[in-house]
Amino acid sequence: MSFMSALVAGLLFGAGLLISGMADPANVLAFLDVGGDWNPALALTMGGAIAVLAPVAWWSRRRRDQASGAPVGVGRSRPIDRALVIGAVIFGVGWGLSGICPGPGLLLLTTLAPGAIAFIGSMIVGMVAATKLVSRVSAPDG
């Protein structure tokens, strides 16, 4: 059941990216170009997604379990720490420079475009490096 749910959610997400044009890095970069030829399409896409999700999130928080019987895990907040801020800054800089974030990057990877391959490769290297760095920093001296 969870595989099918994930598959449907991924297909829906990918379709939304394609339909909205947010899989095209030029559209994302045009949104980030507030001093030039600004394109509000990304803000409208995010607003539409929030409008769809908000009622579902509200309803989910009032339930104790999912249809499968698993507990609902909506809204588990964690404190903002240094690792989160550093990760957000790295994500934002990468997004601003390339116009690609992980979701559209995976979608673009299906085209085998060199930029998408470089982005996903860099993302994987960054995730592996971050995991190793965190384990090294948090490991006790010995």
KASULVEN-V450196 format. One record per backbone hydrogen bond with DSSP energy under -1.0 kcal/mol. CO is the residue of the C=O (numbers start at 0). NH is the residue of the N-H. E is the energy in kcal/mol with one decimal. If there is no record, write none. Layout:
BEGIN
co:CO nh:NH e:E
co:CO nh:NH e:E
END
This chain:
BEGIN
co:0 nh:4 e:-2.3
co:1 nh:5 e:-2.5
co:2 nh:6 e:-2.6
co:3 nh:7 e:-2.7
co:4 nh:8 e:-2.6
co:5 nh:9 e:-2.7
co:6 nh:10 e:-2.6
co:7 nh:11 e:-2.5
co:8 nh:12 e:-2.6
co:9 nh:13 e:-2.8
co:10 nh:14 e:-2.5
co:11 nh:15 e:-2.4
co:12 nh:16 e:-2.3
co:13 nh:17 e:-2.3
co:14 nh:18 e:-3.1
co:15 nh:19 e:-2.4
co:16 nh:21 e:-1.2
co:16 nh:22 e:-1.1
co:20 nh:23 e:-1.3
co:23 nh:26 e:-1.3
co:23 nh:27 e:-1.3
co:24 nh:28 e:-2.8
co:25 nh:29 e:-2.0
co:26 nh:30 e:-1.5
co:27 nh:31 e:-1.9
co:29 nh:38 e:-1.3
co:31 nh:33 e:-1.7
co:32 nh:35 e:-1.2
co:35 nh:37 e:-1.6
co:39 nh:43 e:-2.1
co:40 nh:44 e:-2.4
co:41 nh:45 e:-2.7
co:42 nh:46 e:-2.5
co:43 nh:47 e:-2.3
co:44 nh:48 e:-2.2
co:45 nh:49 e:-2.5
co:46 nh:50 e:-2.3
co:47 nh:51 e:-1.7
co:48 nh:52 e:-2.6
co:49 nh:53 e:-2.9
co:52 nh:56 e:-3.0
co:53 nh:57 e:-2.5
co:54 nh:58 e:-2.4
co:55 nh:59 e:-2.8
co:56 nh:60 e:-2.1
co:59 nh:62 e:-1.1
co:63 nh:71 e:-1.0
co:65 nh:68 e:-1.7
co:69 nh:65 e:-3.4
co:74 nh:76 e:-1.1
co:80 nh:84 e:-2.0
co:81 nh:85 e:-2.8
co:82 nh:86 e:-2.5
co:83 nh:87 e:-2.4
co:84 nh:88 e:-2.3
co:85 nh:89 e:-2.5
co:86 nh:90 e:-2.6
co:87 nh:91 e:-2.7
co:88 nh:92 e:-2.6
co:89 nh:93 e:-2.5
co:90 nh:94 e:-2.6
co:91 nh:95 e:-2.6
co:92 nh:96 e:-2.3
co:93 nh:97 e:-2.1
co:94 nh:98 e:-2.8
co:100 nh:104 e:-2.6
co:101 nh:105 e:-2.3
co:102 nh:106 e:-1.8
co:103 nh:107 e:-3.1
co:104 nh:108 e:-1.7
co:107 nh:110 e:-1.9
co:108 nh:111 e:-1.5
co:112 nh:116 e:-2.4
co:113 nh:117 e:-2.6
co:114 nh:118 e:-2.4
co:115 nh:119 e:-2.8
co:116 nh:120 e:-2.5
co:117 nh:121 e:-2.5
co:118 nh:122 e:-2.5
co:119 nh:123 e:-2.5
co:120 nh:124 e:-2.4
co:121 nh:125 e:-2.6
co:122 nh:126 e:-2.4
co:123 nh:127 e:-2.5
co:124 nh:128 e:-2.7
co:125 nh:129 e:-2.6
co:126 nh:130 e:-2.3
co:127 nh:131 e:-2.4
co:128 nh:132 e:-2.6
co:129 nh:133 e:-2.8
co:130 nh:134 e:-2.3
co:131 nh:135 e:-2.2
co:132 nh:136 e:-2.7
co:133 nh:137 e:-2.5
END
